Amino acid sequence: QVQLKESGPGLVQPSQTLSLTCTVAGFSLTSYNVHWVRQPPGKGLEWMGVIWNTGGTRYNSALKSRLSISKDTSKSQVFLKMNSLQTEDTATYYCARGPLLDYWGQGVMVTVSS
Amino acid sequence: IQLTQSPSLLSASVGDRVTLSCKGSQNINNYLAWYQQKLGEAPKLLIYKTNSLQTGIPSRFSGSGSGTDYTLTISSLHSEDLATYYCYQYNNGWTFGGGTKLELK
């Protein structure tokens, strides 16, 4: 049974770094890509980045300077780190299985506030 | 590639045939998917590669299109179809459209 689950802090202070973990089950990170997508409250979906099954990465050009995605295949975990957070980074953050985003996590709401 | 969805809000009645549009700023080469998102839930994949129905999705959903212009059609609207629908291209990078919110008339 394919599952993805995001975890991380619900509140981050401005200018700090966000660290999220996506723990997957039912498939191997050596066979599938994992994407990160976020959604500000009441707004649409924004593609953030992807880590390939090979370990390579691609990022949204608007976030590239602040974003890093990595993984630990042995633990079936994918990690997102984004620095210099601002209030506009407040959003629900999702991980999803690529290439078709056919399975999604439940999402984790992150609020950027002092 | 930028994706423009229209309309942004669509009011329809149960039983209506509904058509949602997604237009790309460049040729998408049929690498276009559609997602349904209900309030408080993660998006759900409906259609991939323009017209391939994801497993478990009702056959009243269908997709079509080519080049820069794509369409999601619901042949007969059910009340449980009320949601926001997003198109997504994976031909050149990865981009979501702005969404179409489908509400009950």
Chai-1 contact restraints between the chains, C-beta under 6 A:
chainA,res_idxA,chainB,res_idxB,connection_type,confidence,min_distance_angstrom,max_distance_angstrom,comment,restraint_id
A,G44,B,G98,contact,1.0,0.0,6.0,A-B,restraint_1
A,G44,B,G99,contact,1.0,0.0,6.0,A-B,restraint_2
A,L45,B,Y86,contact,1.0,0.0,6.0,A-B,restraint_3
A,L45,B,F96,contact,1.0,0.0,6.0,A-B,restraint_4
A,W47,B,W94,contact,1.0,0.0,6.0,A-B,restraint_5
A,Y94,B,A42,contact,1.0,0.0,6.0,A-B,restraint_6
A,L100,B,Y48,contact,1.0,0.0,6.0,A-B,restraint_7
A,D102,B,L45,contact,1.0,0.0,6.0,A-B,restraint_8
A,W104,B,A42,contact,1.0,0.0,6.0,A-B,restraint_9
A,G107,B,A42,contact,1.0,0.0,6.0,A-B,restraint_10
